[in-house]
Amino acid sequence: MKLQSILALVPVSLLAACAGTMHMTPVDGPIAKQSQVEVISGAVQKMDISFATPSSESCQGHLVAITPEQAASDLAPMWDKVYGIKYYANNVDHTKSEHYTAAVTCNKGTTMEIETYQNREQVFQGIARDNSGNVYKVSMP
């Protein structure tokens, strides 16, 4: 097996081995404008994501690695909106081997795109956008 292939599998295996919690904090859209904003918490287990929304929707998705050969994310502007100007270009775009995406579906019709990456401090952070125009800051402590 080529060394490049082995190295490409390392970040995936690190996340796959993890079982933990994911938090999504609304930062833009209708939910973020409510007087009381609820953080969505969920589970990450072997690349599978599951959580319930404040409206009691059950949601599930699966994280997959984004390779350097894949096109730039259409969520790049959301990264910049959540983390600051040029954040995506300066941080996330250069770490594609540790960059993941998930298409999440919920049982009452909500869909969500989630992207995460492992930053220099070895912490997974990310963004999410749902089909109602809400944008979330994602953390996986």
Beta strands, then each sheet from edge to edge (+ up, - down):
strand 1: 19-28
strand 2: 40-45
strand 3: 48-52
strand 4: 58-62
strand 5: 64-65
strand 6: 99-106
strand 7: 111-118
strand 8: 124-130
strand 9: 135-140
sheet 1: 5+ 6- 4+ 3- 2+ 1- 9+ 8- 7+
end
